[in-house]
Amino acid sequence: EADIYQTPRYLVIGTGKKITLECSQTMGHDKMYWYQQDPGMELHLIHYSYGVNSTEKGDLSSESTVSRIRTEHFPLTLESARPSHTSQYLCASSKLGTGWEIRGYTFGSGTRLTVV
Amino acid sequence: GQQLNQSPQSMFIQEGEDVSMNCTSSSIFNTWLWYKQDPGEGPVLLIALYKAGELTSNGRLTAQFGITRKDSFLNISASIPSDVGIYFCAGHYGTASKLTFGTGTRLQVTL
């Protein structure tokens, strides 16, 4: 039973299109993250948020943007998709506060994006 | 920044064999976590370790927090086909706001 939901699971879209990847969690977690992962490769943090109206860039530079207007919702947007954006995008969440990171993140199932 | 290197990078083993993989860091961590990612899914937490020297089991999985606090090990006994996937270690230190993930070990199990 998933507590963090990502939609769509798969998306094939043409170059230049604007896309939004959705991520929602029902656990009341304050912190949310977006990771980019090429098939079978490392996880790269591209965005994270500590709570409503808080967003930070991650370790890997990304042309995507994020917003956090509601605690449970953390969408990722690409204004103009390019083939180089083809990848898997994983959303995760955890509670805010000392010690919660060590209990691990809860990940969604991911969105596999293909830009043609 | 902190880096976590996992080895081996990939493994091809036969069903029934035991598996060992490790994760090493250039700096110390206070917590080590092990995740498994099935093909096409997000990572799922397997084991969490909170104390140097700690040995923790979860079914056929056993993980250890290295004494130096710079490494951790994961062992899988009697592997089965559903063990296929990518295994990631992750570390946390002090008041850091994020986990640091390893480079992953890709496991393939043949019948």
Backbone of each chain as ProteinMPNN parsed JSONL, in Angstrom:
{"seq_chain_A": "EADIYQTPRYLVIGTGKKITLECSQTMGHDKMYWYQQDPGMELHLIHYSYGVNSTEKGDLSSESTVSRIRTEHFPLTLESARPSHTSQYLCASSKLGTGWEIRGYTFGSGTRLTVV", "coords_chain_A": {"N_chain_A": [[0.864, -1.2, 0.0], [0.888, 1.97, -1.101], [2.091, 5.039, 0.187], [2.962, 7.277, -0.914], [2.524, 8.875, -3.889], [3.027, 8.84, -7.342], [2.412, 10.34, -10.435], [2.337, 10.721, -14.017], [2.979, 7.12, -14.363], [4.385, 6.383, -16.605], [5.56, 8.374, -19.295], [5.546, 9.597, -22.499], [6.668, 12.051, -24.553], [6.712, 14.871, -26.817], [9.489, 16.847, -28.007], [9.979, 20.088, -26.641], [7.556, 20.363, -25.373], [5.617, 21.323, -22.498], [5.759, 19.885, -19.294], [4.387, 18.393, -16.34], [5.247, 16.614, -13.536], [3.643, 14.706, -11.151], [3.548, 14.473, -7.562], [2.434, 13.162, -4.604], [1.866, 12.829, -1.101], [0.536, 11.043, 1.699], [1.27, 10.965, 4.296], [1.776, 13.051, 5.95], [4.3, 14.112, 5.91], [6.938, 16.464, 6.234], [9.225, 16.983, 4.735], [10.24, 16.754, 1.378], [11.471, 15.242, -1.66], [13.073, 15.25, -4.88], [14.451, 12.955, -7.088], [16.642, 12.183, -9.779], [17.15, 9.526, -11.975], [18.974, 7.595, -14.128], [18.384, 4.572, -16.013], [19.167, 1.851, -13.987], [21.18, 3.173, -12.703], [22.912, 5.599, -10.559], [21.28, 7.486, -7.888], [20.323, 10.798, -8.203], [20.024, 13.763, -6.506], [17.818, 16.34, -7.219], [15.997, 18.317, -6.44], [14.678, 19.634, -3.325], [12.534, 20.012, -0.44], [11.645, 21.652, 2.571], [9.229, 22.173, 3.567], [6.005, 23.845, 3.27], [6.157, 26.365, 0.831], [8.895, 26.261, 0.741], [11.71, 25.555, -1.123], [14.554, 23.964, -2.504], [17.542, 23.708, -4.453], [19.059, 20.692, -5.561], [21.861, 18.386, -5.498], [22.506, 17.823, -8.134], [22.494, 19.699, -11.016], [19.543, 20.918, -12.536], [17.169, 21.531, -15.136], [14.594, 21.619, -14.443], [11.787, 22.781, -12.45], [10.313, 23.247, -9.186], [7.496, 23.281, -6.92], [5.937, 24.058, -3.79], [3.15, 24.262, -2.522], [1.236, 23.083, -1.024], [1.419, 20.929, 1.794], [1.272, 18.188, 1.198], [1.848, 17.925, -1.489], [4.06, 18.0, -4.221], [4.96, 18.995, -6.961], [6.83, 18.593, -10.038], [8.141, 20.474, -12.671], [8.82, 20.765, -16.123], [9.551, 23.185, -18.357], [10.111, 23.162, -21.092], [10.465, 20.378, -22.66], [13.231, 18.219, -23.414], [15.159, 15.801, -25.315], [17.364, 15.136, -23.699], [16.312, 15.17, -21.192], [15.193, 12.774, -20.769], [14.61, 10.197, -18.563], [14.334, 8.502, -15.346], [12.224, 9.73, -12.803], [12.155, 10.131, -9.416], [10.226, 10.517, -6.518], [10.4, 11.37, -3.057], [9.85, 11.254, 0.523], [10.093, 12.494, 3.925], [9.885, 12.855, 7.498], [10.241, 16.014, 9.144], [12.755, 17.193, 11.34], [15.031, 16.556, 14.001], [16.64, 13.522, 13.748], [14.744, 12.189, 12.193], [15.586, 11.824, 9.606], [17.224, 9.643, 9.775], [15.609, 7.508, 9.877], [14.986, 6.938, 7.4], [13.941, 7.461, 3.978], [10.708, 7.524, 2.335], [9.93, 6.285, -0.734], [8.338, 7.07, -3.882], [6.892, 5.266, -6.71], [7.948, 6.209, -9.018], [8.342, 8.104, -12.112], [8.664, 7.315, -15.405], [10.161, 9.043, -17.833], [10.144, 9.817, -21.232], [11.46, 11.657, -23.784], [10.845, 12.557, -27.01]], "CA_chain_A": [[0.0, 0.0, 0.0], [1.75, 3.126, -1.256], [1.702, 6.257, 0.869], [3.455, 8.373, -1.731], [1.991, 8.556, -5.2], [3.569, 9.594, -8.46], [1.717, 10.16, -11.709], [2.027, 9.375, -14.485], [4.069, 6.148, -14.229], [5.15, 6.473, -17.848], [5.179, 9.519, -20.122], [6.308, 9.819, -23.729], [6.218, 13.371, -24.976], [7.545, 15.461, -27.846], [10.406, 17.938, -27.644], [9.397, 21.418, -26.555], [6.318, 20.383, -24.592], [5.699, 21.566, -21.05], [5.225, 18.75, -18.553], [4.411, 18.425, -14.875], [5.212, 15.312, -12.881], [2.951, 14.879, -9.874], [3.95, 13.67, -6.411], [1.624, 13.444, -3.423], [2.019, 11.867, -0.008], [-0.545, 11.105, 2.683], [1.872, 10.641, 5.589], [2.017, 14.261, 6.719], [5.733, 14.401, 5.946], [7.29, 17.841, 5.89], [10.3, 17.06, 3.758], [10.045, 15.997, 0.144], [12.664, 15.238, -2.495], [13.018, 14.708, -6.222], [15.686, 12.366, -7.566], [16.689, 11.759, -11.171], [17.912, 8.288, -12.059], [19.012, 6.873, -15.391], [18.136, 3.149, -15.732], [20.206, 1.071, -13.348], [22.295, 4.018, -12.275], [22.833, 6.25, -9.254], [20.225, 8.456, -7.59], [20.846, 12.165, -8.152], [19.062, 14.693, -5.919], [17.687, 17.545, -8.036], [15.259, 19.326, -5.674], [14.074, 19.189, -2.082], [11.705, 21.012, 0.228], [11.478, 21.41, 3.995], [7.845, 22.426, 3.944], [5.277, 24.752, 2.371], [6.883, 27.546, 0.336], [10.335, 26.028, 0.837], [12.282, 24.689, -2.147], [15.998, 24.113, -2.642], [18.142, 22.894, -5.513], [19.825, 19.567, -5.063], [23.275, 18.263, -5.848], [22.63, 17.772, -9.585], [21.807, 20.81, -11.658], [18.422, 20.474, -13.349], [16.386, 22.605, -15.731], [13.236, 21.533, -13.922], [11.44, 23.604, -11.292], [9.359, 22.617, -8.281], [6.733, 24.18, -6.064], [5.381, 23.379, -2.603], [2.067, 25.115, -2.05], [0.564, 22.284, 0.011], [2.348, 19.977, 2.424], [1.216, 16.845, 0.631], [1.981, 17.957, -2.931], [5.378, 18.523, -4.604], [5.076, 18.735, -8.393], [8.036, 18.98, -10.768], [7.755, 20.982, -13.994], [9.787, 21.068, -17.18], [8.872, 24.141, -19.238], [10.311, 22.772, -22.485], [11.145, 19.085, -22.569], [14.244, 17.877, -24.431], [15.58, 14.385, -25.201], [18.314, 14.963, -22.593], [15.543, 15.03, -19.954], [14.721, 11.389, -20.67], [15.149, 9.596, -17.347], [13.309, 8.195, -14.345], [12.162, 10.728, -11.751], [11.64, 9.522, -8.188], [9.865, 11.426, -5.444], [10.529, 10.748, -1.741], [9.477, 12.144, 1.621], [10.444, 12.097, 5.285], [9.447, 13.855, 8.477], [11.217, 17.03, 9.514], [13.11, 17.156, 12.747], [16.239, 15.794, 14.298], [16.485, 12.078, 13.891], [13.821, 11.545, 11.26], [16.277, 11.391, 8.392], [17.858, 8.354, 9.971], [14.624, 6.443, 9.718], [14.887, 6.651, 5.978], [12.942, 8.096, 3.134], [9.731, 6.715, 1.631], [9.982, 6.64, -2.146], [7.271, 6.7, -4.792], [7.26, 4.272, -7.72], [8.684, 6.86, -10.083], [7.798, 8.409, -13.442], [9.639, 7.096, -16.469], [9.926, 10.068, -18.856], [10.853, 9.708, -22.503], [11.215, 12.815, -24.652], [11.226, 12.157, -28.382]], "C_chain_A": [[0.888, 1.234, 0.0], [1.201, 4.311, -0.504], [2.206, 7.487, 0.137], [3.185, 7.992, -3.181], [2.611, 9.45, -6.253], [2.755, 9.293, -9.708], [2.296, 11.121, -12.734], [3.179, 8.415, -14.203], [4.981, 6.207, -15.446], [4.631, 7.666, -18.663], [6.124, 9.606, -21.305], [5.78, 11.109, -24.332], [7.207, 13.947, -25.976], [8.402, 16.595, -27.317], [9.683, 19.277, -27.654], [8.132, 21.506, -25.726], [6.603, 20.703, -23.129], [5.072, 20.377, -20.324], [5.313, 18.995, -17.053], [4.295, 17.003, -14.36], [4.642, 15.512, -11.48], [3.514, 13.964, -8.804], [3.108, 14.104, -5.219], [1.856, 12.382, -2.367], [0.963, 12.124, 1.059], [-0.034, 10.865, 4.098], [2.101, 11.866, 6.462], [3.486, 14.626, 6.828], [6.007, 15.834, 5.511], [8.276, 17.901, 4.731], [9.991, 16.189, 2.552], [11.225, 16.228, -0.785], [12.311, 14.756, -3.9], [14.409, 14.211, -6.604], [15.546, 12.045, -9.054], [17.598, 10.547, -11.253], [17.834, 7.711, -13.456], [18.914, 5.378, -15.085], [19.339, 2.43, -15.148], [21.367, 1.869, -12.785], [22.031, 4.671, -10.923], [21.607, 7.155, -9.131], [20.864, 9.832, -7.482], [19.75, 13.092, -7.62], [19.009, 15.963, -6.758], [16.911, 18.659, -7.327], [14.843, 18.753, -4.329], [13.356, 20.354, -1.415], [11.556, 20.635, 1.693], [10.032, 21.62, 4.451], [7.21, 23.39, 2.963], [6.113, 26.0, 2.093], [8.395, 27.445, 0.49], [10.761, 25.107, -0.285], [13.767, 25.007, -2.266], [16.472, 23.264, -3.809], [19.012, 21.81, -4.889], [21.249, 19.563, -5.562], [23.501, 18.272, -7.352], [21.82, 18.919, -10.182], [20.711, 20.283, -12.578], [17.694, 21.681, -13.909], [14.944, 22.587, -15.247], [13.051, 22.499, -12.761], [10.414, 22.857, -10.452], [8.605, 23.69, -7.523], [6.193, 23.381, -4.892], [4.352, 24.334, -1.982], [1.271, 24.416, -0.954], [1.542, 21.258, 0.539], [2.412, 18.673, 1.667], [1.593, 16.787, -0.84], [3.291, 18.633, -3.336], [5.6, 18.239, -6.088], [6.376, 19.257, -8.983], [7.636, 19.342, -12.191], [8.97, 21.178, -14.881], [9.078, 21.962, -18.179], [8.97, 23.732, -20.705], [11.139, 21.487, -22.5], [12.11, 18.863, -23.727], [14.63, 16.417, -24.274], [16.545, 14.143, -24.049], [17.605, 14.843, -21.24], [14.99, 13.619, -19.781], [15.403, 10.703, -19.494], [13.99, 9.106, -16.488], [13.4, 9.24, -13.245], [11.458, 10.114, -10.542], [11.382, 10.597, -7.144], [9.99, 10.679, -4.12], [10.117, 11.751, -0.673], [9.991, 11.599, 2.941], [9.931, 13.174, 6.232], [10.588, 14.807, 8.779], [11.517, 16.909, 10.995], [14.286, 16.25, 12.988], [15.908, 14.315, 14.465], [15.6, 11.434, 12.864], [14.518, 11.088, 9.994], [16.802, 9.981, 8.558], [16.868, 7.213, 9.899], [14.338, 6.174, 8.25], [13.795, 7.42, 5.271], [11.935, 7.053, 2.653], [9.699, 7.193, 0.191], [8.676, 6.284, -2.85], [7.785, 5.711, -5.818], [7.949, 4.882, -8.926], [7.86, 7.158, -11.323], [8.917, 8.198, -14.438], [9.303, 8.033, -17.624], [10.784, 9.803, -20.077], [10.468, 10.899, -23.367], [11.745, 12.486, -26.042], [11.305, 13.368, -29.31]], "O_chain_A": [[1.565, 1.514, 0.989], [0.0, 4.575, -0.538], [1.906, 8.615, 0.53], [3.574, 6.916, -3.636], [2.707, 10.665, -6.079], [2.448, 8.138, -10.0], [2.708, 12.224, -12.376], [4.264, 8.864, -13.835], [6.201, 6.094, -15.326], [3.429, 7.928, -18.713], [7.343, 9.678, -21.142], [4.583, 11.239, -24.59], [8.38, 13.575, -25.994], [8.078, 17.22, -26.307], [8.885, 19.566, -28.546], [7.678, 22.604, -25.405], [7.671, 20.399, -22.599], [3.991, 19.917, -20.689], [6.193, 19.707, -16.569], [3.361, 16.278, -14.704], [5.096, 16.372, -10.725], [3.91, 12.832, -9.082], [3.08, 15.284, -4.869], [2.019, 11.201, -2.673], [0.552, 13.26, 1.292], [-0.823, 10.59, 5.002], [2.569, 11.74, 7.594], [3.881, 15.364, 7.731], [5.406, 16.348, 4.568], [8.173, 18.761, 3.857], [9.544, 15.049, 2.68], [11.895, 17.258, -0.719], [11.384, 13.968, -4.09], [15.404, 14.924, -6.471], [14.467, 11.682, -9.523], [18.685, 10.535, -10.675], [16.749, 7.371, -13.926], [19.319, 4.951, -14.004], [20.41, 2.407, -15.755], [22.407, 1.312, -12.434], [21.064, 4.346, -10.235], [20.988, 7.534, -10.125], [21.838, 10.012, -6.752], [18.677, 13.194, -8.213], [20.039, 16.598, -6.987], [17.153, 19.836, -7.594], [14.673, 17.542, -4.191], [13.544, 21.516, -1.776], [11.367, 19.467, 2.031], [9.668, 21.285, 5.578], [7.805, 23.718, 1.937], [6.692, 26.6, 2.999], [9.096, 28.45, 0.379], [10.244, 23.996, -0.403], [14.183, 26.159, -2.146], [15.881, 22.229, -4.118], [19.614, 21.999, -3.832], [21.781, 20.586, -5.991], [24.567, 18.683, -7.812], [20.635, 19.087, -9.895], [20.921, 19.318, -13.313], [17.604, 22.722, -13.258], [14.158, 23.461, -15.612], [14.018, 22.974, -12.166], [9.734, 21.953, -10.937], [9.013, 24.851, -7.484], [6.014, 22.167, -4.989], [4.647, 25.094, -1.06], [0.705, 25.061, -0.072], [2.4, 20.774, -0.198], [3.492, 18.104, 1.504], [1.657, 15.694, -1.402], [3.601, 19.72, -2.848], [6.355, 17.33, -6.433], [6.949, 20.232, -8.497], [6.886, 18.613, -12.839], [10.005, 21.687, -14.451], [8.097, 21.54, -18.792], [8.029, 23.93, -21.473], [12.363, 21.52, -22.367], [11.848, 19.261, -24.862], [14.445, 15.847, -23.198], [16.551, 13.055, -23.474], [18.226, 14.458, -20.25], [14.386, 13.309, -18.754], [16.631, 10.634, -19.436], [12.823, 9.267, -16.844], [14.49, 9.6, -12.803], [10.324, 9.643, -10.633], [12.215, 11.474, -6.917], [9.717, 9.48, -4.062], [10.045, 12.952, -0.932], [10.287, 10.411, 3.069], [9.585, 14.276, 5.805], [11.76, 14.442, 8.681], [10.648, 16.567, 11.798], [14.505, 15.287, 12.254], [15.017, 13.933, 15.223], [15.688, 10.223, 12.667], [14.118, 10.103, 9.374], [16.827, 9.206, 7.603], [17.273, 6.051, 9.864], [13.549, 5.295, 7.906], [12.867, 7.949, 5.881], [12.245, 5.865, 2.568], [9.467, 8.373, -0.073], [7.994, 5.331, -2.474], [8.963, 5.353, -5.81], [8.48, 4.158, -9.769], [6.818, 6.546, -11.557], [9.979, 8.813, -14.341], [8.297, 7.852, -18.311], [11.992, 9.592, -19.972], [9.29, 11.119, -23.646], [12.923, 12.18, -26.225], [11.61, 13.221, -30.493]]}, "seq_chain_B": "GQQLNQSPQSMFIQEGEDVSMNCTSSSIFNTWLWYKQDPGEGPVLLIALYKAGELTSNGRLTAQFGITRKDSFLNISASIPSDVGIYFCAGHYGTASKLTFGTGTRLQVTL", "coords_chain_B": {"N_chain_B": [[31.98, 17.192, -1.115], [30.386, 14.533, 0.81], [30.995, 11.175, -0.195], [29.775, 8.025, -1.187], [30.943, 4.907, -1.895], [30.096, 1.982, -3.531], [30.658, -1.525, -3.655], [30.597, -4.832, -5.019], [30.173, -3.243, -8.273], [28.38, -4.534, -9.891], [26.785, -7.764, -9.864], [26.633, -11.159, -10.789], [25.0, -13.956, -9.96], [24.327, -17.359, -8.952], [21.186, -18.882, -8.203], [20.622, -19.579, -4.809], [23.16, -19.089, -3.912], [25.258, -17.242, -1.617], [25.477, -13.716, -0.997], [27.59, -10.9, -0.882], [28.094, -7.497, -0.232], [29.487, -4.171, -0.129], [29.861, -0.898, 1.335], [31.6, 2.079, 1.265], [33.048, 4.977, 2.783], [34.588, 8.221, 2.709], [34.363, 9.703, 4.913], [32.961, 9.791, 8.254], [29.88, 8.258, 9.327], [26.822, 8.441, 11.205], [24.623, 6.923, 10.957], [23.594, 4.169, 9.04], [21.918, 3.054, 6.173], [20.195, 0.584, 4.273], [18.876, 0.07, 1.088], [16.637, -1.456, -1.274], [16.033, -1.58, -4.736], [13.609, -2.538, -6.872], [13.283, -3.503, -10.32], [11.988, -0.85, -12.218], [10.709, 0.358, -10.084], [10.502, 2.375, -7.016], [13.133, 2.845, -4.53], [13.202, 0.733, -1.61], [13.278, 0.639, 1.896], [15.434, -1.556, 3.595], [17.105, -2.288, 5.818], [18.16, -0.628, 8.79], [20.852, 0.894, 10.488], [22.27, 1.928, 13.514], [24.406, 2.134, 15.223], [27.902, 1.925, 15.747], [29.489, -1.073, 14.867], [27.186, -2.53, 15.09], [25.087, -5.267, 14.286], [22.588, -6.333, 12.242], [19.68, -8.161, 11.355], [17.343, -9.063, 8.767], [15.274, -11.226, 7.924], [16.621, -13.103, 5.352], [18.611, -11.308, 5.046], [21.466, -9.609, 6.248], [23.045, -6.978, 7.858], [25.827, -4.876, 8.619], [27.219, -2.352, 10.665], [30.104, -0.718, 10.216], [33.029, -0.748, 12.312], [34.761, 1.433, 12.148], [33.057, 3.394, 11.389], [33.002, 4.24, 8.839], [32.184, 2.512, 6.957], [29.931, -0.03, 5.69], [28.248, -3.181, 5.539], [26.448, -5.553, 3.569], [24.855, -8.605, 3.581], [23.403, -11.291, 1.802], [21.755, -14.245, 2.198], [21.474, -17.475, 0.672], [20.408, -16.837, -2.032], [17.561, -15.841, -4.021], [15.463, -15.697, -6.988], [13.871, -13.326, -6.762], [15.484, -11.587, -5.461], [16.771, -10.025, -7.233], [17.815, -6.842, -8.359], [18.654, -3.399, -7.582], [20.852, -2.506, -5.073], [21.143, -0.077, -2.677], [23.236, 1.751, -0.514], [22.951, 4.097, 2.161], [23.881, 6.995, 3.955], [23.969, 8.914, 7.015], [24.865, 11.828, 8.803], [25.271, 13.557, 11.829], [23.656, 16.65, 11.964], [22.873, 16.788, 9.391], [20.819, 17.573, 6.589], [20.01, 15.856, 4.681], [20.058, 12.518, 3.309], [22.95, 10.706, 2.213], [23.455, 8.965, -0.678], [24.7, 5.813, -1.89], [26.527, 4.48, -4.743], [25.343, 2.213, -5.734], [24.727, -1.328, -6.073], [24.297, -3.7, -8.489], [22.337, -6.502, -8.752], [22.085, -9.655, -10.189], [20.343, -12.661, -10.526], [20.708, -15.93, -11.442], [19.041, -18.886, -12.581]], "CA_chain_B": [[30.957, 16.594, -0.282], [30.569, 13.134, 1.143], [30.735, 10.22, -1.26], [29.681, 6.637, -0.779], [31.274, 4.006, -2.986], [29.642, 0.625, -3.29], [31.277, -2.571, -4.458], [30.925, -4.584, -6.42], [29.221, -2.427, -9.015], [27.34, -5.463, -10.316], [27.05, -9.158, -9.522], [25.81, -12.188, -11.416], [25.171, -15.128, -9.112], [23.345, -18.416, -9.144], [20.223, -19.063, -7.13], [21.12, -20.378, -3.697], [24.444, -18.576, -3.439], [25.265, -16.108, -0.703], [25.931, -12.473, -1.626], [28.146, -9.883, 0.006], [28.401, -6.212, -0.853], [29.846, -3.214, 0.894], [29.735, 0.528, 1.07], [32.663, 2.758, 1.991], [32.991, 6.432, 2.759], [35.809, 8.916, 3.126], [34.083, 10.35, 6.189], [32.162, 8.928, 9.132], [28.43, 8.424, 9.414], [26.203, 7.977, 12.442], [23.551, 6.003, 10.58], [23.689, 3.535, 7.727], [20.664, 2.465, 5.722], [20.286, -0.197, 3.046], [17.656, 0.062, 0.307], [16.603, -2.274, -2.481], [15.177, -1.046, -5.778], [13.192, -3.488, -7.893], [13.201, -2.877, -11.643], [10.805, -0.042, -12.48], [10.08, 0.832, -8.851], [11.348, 3.196, -6.169], [13.849, 2.09, -3.491], [12.482, 0.39, -0.387], [14.213, 0.456, 3.0], [15.6, -2.934, 4.049], [17.708, -2.362, 7.144], [18.746, 0.601, 9.311], [21.886, 0.628, 11.496], [22.422, 3.181, 14.244], [25.512, 2.1, 16.178], [29.1, 1.284, 15.231], [29.604, -2.472, 15.259], [25.864, -3.164, 15.13], [24.772, -6.301, 13.291], [21.126, -6.432, 12.221], [19.16, -9.066, 10.338], [15.965, -8.942, 8.304], [15.11, -12.432, 7.119], [17.895, -13.606, 4.818], [19.538, -10.185, 4.93], [22.196, -9.2, 7.444], [23.864, -5.802, 7.591], [26.694, -4.489, 9.72], [27.732, -0.987, 10.745], [31.534, -0.889, 10.439], [33.601, -0.183, 13.539], [35.363, 2.739, 11.853], [31.921, 4.256, 11.019], [33.186, 4.67, 7.46], [31.74, 1.492, 6.038], [28.833, -0.907, 6.07], [28.222, -4.386, 4.721], [25.162, -6.233, 3.462], [24.938, -9.982, 3.117], [22.144, -11.971, 1.489], [22.017, -15.686, 2.194], [20.619, -18.333, -0.148], [19.703, -15.908, -2.917], [16.434, -16.315, -4.822], [15.282, -14.801, -8.133], [13.293, -12.03, -6.409], [16.529, -10.702, -4.909], [17.264, -9.195, -8.336], [17.541, -5.42, -8.219], [19.791, -2.562, -7.23], [20.959, -2.285, -3.639], [21.787, 1.197, -2.368], [23.469, 2.134, 0.868], [22.765, 5.524, 2.409], [24.433, 7.372, 5.247], [23.567, 10.197, 7.59], [25.772, 12.271, 9.861], [24.959, 14.752, 12.589], [22.415, 17.378, 11.682], [22.698, 16.906, 7.94], [19.41, 17.613, 6.228], [19.711, 14.864, 3.652], [20.853, 11.301, 3.249], [23.898, 10.538, 1.111], [23.248, 7.631, -1.25], [25.81, 5.176, -2.579], [26.476, 4.331, -6.201], [24.488, 1.068, -6.054], [25.216, -2.638, -6.525], [23.259, -4.343, -9.296], [22.382, -7.939, -8.519], [21.341, -10.528, -11.094], [20.33, -14.032, -10.032], [20.352, -16.894, -12.493], [18.491, -20.138, -12.046]], "C_chain_B": [[31.233, 15.136, -0.02], [30.234, 12.259, -0.042], [30.691, 8.824, -0.672], [29.938, 5.757, -1.988], [30.84, 2.6, -2.632], [30.404, -0.336, -4.187], [30.704, -3.916, -4.06], [29.865, -3.722, -7.093], [28.068, -3.281, -9.498], [27.779, -6.887, -10.002], [26.095, -10.056, -10.294], [26.037, -13.466, -10.619], [24.101, -16.15, -9.43], [22.414, -18.491, -7.94], [20.794, -19.983, -6.061], [22.445, -19.893, -3.139], [24.243, -17.44, -2.439], [25.901, -14.911, -1.405], [26.503, -11.544, -0.558], [28.446, -8.626, -0.784], [28.745, -5.219, 0.243], [29.782, -1.786, 0.384], [30.802, 1.233, 1.902], [32.587, 4.253, 1.77], [34.337, 7.015, 3.162], [35.601, 9.632, 4.453], [33.108, 9.489, 6.989], [30.674, 9.262, 9.037], [27.937, 7.906, 10.755], [25.111, 6.959, 12.185], [23.829, 5.456, 9.197], [22.347, 2.882, 7.42], [20.933, 1.673, 4.452], [18.907, -0.253, 2.393], [17.792, -0.942, -0.832], [15.626, -1.636, -3.464], [14.884, -2.135, -6.794], [13.116, -2.774, -9.23], [11.892, -2.113, -11.823], [10.104, 0.495, -11.261], [11.012, 1.784, -8.105], [12.047, 2.346, -5.125], [12.978, 1.873, -2.261], [13.501, 0.109, 0.705], [14.222, -0.992, 3.467], [16.015, -2.988, 5.513], [18.26, -0.993, 7.51], [19.699, 0.237, 10.45], [22.235, 1.934, 12.181], [23.651, 3.237, 15.143], [26.687, 1.36, 15.58], [29.213, -0.135, 15.778], [28.291, -3.231, 15.243], [25.702, -4.144, 13.978], [23.275, -6.522, 13.357], [20.676, -7.324, 11.086], [17.704, -8.759, 10.014], [15.736, -10.116, 7.362], [16.454, -12.964, 6.675], [18.95, -12.513, 4.678], [20.177, -9.884, 6.281], [23.08, -8.029, 7.07], [24.663, -5.454, 8.829], [27.172, -3.062, 9.558], [29.214, -1.129, 11.094], [32.046, -0.161, 11.672], [34.179, 1.21, 13.304], [34.302, 3.799, 11.552], [32.039, 4.783, 9.588], [32.749, 3.601, 6.471], [30.592, 0.662, 6.611], [28.788, -2.058, 5.074], [26.813, -4.973, 4.709], [25.402, -7.622, 2.912], [23.537, -10.532, 2.879], [22.464, -13.463, 1.431], [21.014, -16.399, 1.299], [19.757, -17.521, -1.106], [18.609, -16.609, -3.727], [16.201, -15.31, -5.952], [14.722, -13.429, -7.77], [14.285, -11.106, -5.71], [17.114, -9.796, -5.975], [16.872, -7.742, -8.113], [18.814, -4.653, -7.961], [19.744, -2.31, -5.729], [21.753, -1.005, -3.399], [22.047, 1.29, -0.87], [23.213, 3.637, 0.966], [23.295, 5.827, 3.8], [23.93, 8.723, 5.695], [24.534, 10.543, 8.711], [25.245, 13.541, 10.518], [23.621, 15.35, 12.257], [22.203, 17.572, 10.187], [21.228, 16.796, 7.573], [19.024, 16.526, 5.243], [20.547, 13.614, 3.88], [21.834, 11.397, 2.091], [23.755, 9.114, 0.614], [24.504, 7.129, -1.931], [25.547, 5.021, -4.062], [25.69, 3.114, -6.651], [25.262, -0.179, -6.448], [24.058, -3.338, -7.219], [23.403, -5.839, -9.215], [21.505, -8.664, -9.525], [21.451, -11.942, -10.563], [19.879, -14.943, -11.157], [19.919, -18.199, -11.863], [19.475, -21.283, -12.167]], "O_chain_B": [[32.186, 14.563, -0.55], [29.312, 12.55, -0.804], [31.465, 8.483, 0.222], [29.232, 5.851, -2.992], [31.173, 2.086, -1.564], [30.75, -0.011, -5.323], [30.36, -4.126, -2.897], [28.787, -3.502, -6.539], [26.921, -2.835, -9.522], [28.969, -7.182, -9.889], [24.91, -9.756, -10.435], [27.146, -14.0, -10.604], [23.104, -15.851, -10.088], [22.807, -18.202, -6.81], [21.373, -21.027, -6.363], [22.815, -20.243, -2.019], [23.207, -16.776, -2.42], [26.748, -15.065, -2.284], [25.953, -11.426, 0.537], [28.992, -8.692, -1.886], [28.351, -5.39, 1.396], [29.669, -1.518, -0.812], [30.898, 1.008, 3.109], [32.132, 4.733, 0.732], [35.121, 6.379, 3.866], [36.56, 10.115, 5.053], [32.502, 8.563, 6.449], [30.278, 10.382, 8.715], [28.562, 7.038, 11.364], [24.718, 6.217, 13.085], [24.246, 6.184, 8.297], [21.728, 2.251, 8.276], [21.791, 2.043, 3.651], [17.909, -0.574, 3.037], [18.893, -1.242, -1.295], [14.537, -1.207, -3.084], [15.782, -2.604, -7.493], [12.905, -1.562, -9.272], [10.813, -2.663, -11.604], [9.006, 1.04, -11.376], [12.161, 1.98, -8.502], [11.605, 1.229, -4.852], [12.137, 2.703, -1.916], [14.487, -0.588, 0.464], [13.171, -1.587, 3.705], [15.372, -3.64, 6.336], [18.77, -0.275, 6.65], [19.39, -0.623, 11.275], [22.471, 2.942, 11.515], [23.917, 4.267, 15.762], [26.52, 0.299, 14.978], [29.057, -0.374, 16.976], [28.284, -4.456, 15.371], [26.122, -3.883, 12.851], [22.744, -6.864, 14.414], [21.219, -7.26, 9.983], [16.944, -8.271, 10.85], [15.971, -10.016, 6.158], [17.326, -13.245, 7.497], [20.066, -12.782, 4.234], [19.514, -9.904, 7.318], [23.791, -8.083, 6.067], [24.229, -5.706, 9.952], [27.49, -2.618, 8.455], [29.541, -1.619, 12.175], [31.552, 0.91, 12.026], [34.09, 2.072, 14.178], [34.624, 4.984, 11.471], [31.279, 5.659, 9.173], [32.927, 3.769, 5.265], [30.326, 0.652, 7.813], [29.225, -1.934, 3.93], [26.084, -4.902, 5.698], [26.075, -7.791, 1.895], [22.611, -10.274, 3.649], [23.353, -13.883, 0.689], [19.86, -15.988, 1.182], [18.531, -17.517, -1.004], [18.713, -17.787, -4.068], [16.693, -14.184, -5.88], [15.073, -12.446, -8.422], [13.953, -9.961, -5.403], [17.878, -8.885, -5.657], [15.742, -7.445, -7.725], [19.917, -5.183, -8.102], [18.702, -1.941, -5.188], [22.887, -0.866, -3.859], [21.187, 0.95, -0.058], [23.257, 4.352, -0.035], [23.17, 5.01, 4.712], [23.522, 9.561, 4.891], [24.968, 9.675, 9.469], [24.827, 14.479, 9.84], [22.592, 14.674, 12.261], [21.43, 18.436, 9.775], [20.484, 16.021, 8.174], [17.84, 16.3, 4.997], [21.585, 13.64, 4.541], [21.578, 12.088, 1.106], [23.911, 8.163, 1.38], [25.28, 7.91, -2.482], [24.484, 5.384, -4.566], [25.394, 2.986, -7.839], [26.317, -0.099, -7.078], [22.992, -3.544, -6.639], [24.446, -6.394, -9.559], [20.331, -8.334, -9.696], [22.538, -12.381, -10.188], [18.814, -14.756, -11.745], [20.36, -18.57, -10.775], [19.169, -22.406, -11.764]]}, "name": "protein", "num_of_chains": 2, "seq": "EADIYQTPRYLVIGTGKKITLECSQTMGHDKMYWYQQDPGMELHLIHYSYGVNSTEKGDLSSESTVSRIRTEHFPLTLESARPSHTSQYLCASSKLGTGWEIRGYTFGSGTRLTVVGQQLNQSPQSMFIQEGEDVSMNCTSSSIFNTWLWYKQDPGEGPVLLIALYKAGELTSNGRLTAQFGITRKDSFLNISASIPSDVGIYFCAGHYGTASKLTFGTGTRLQVTL"}
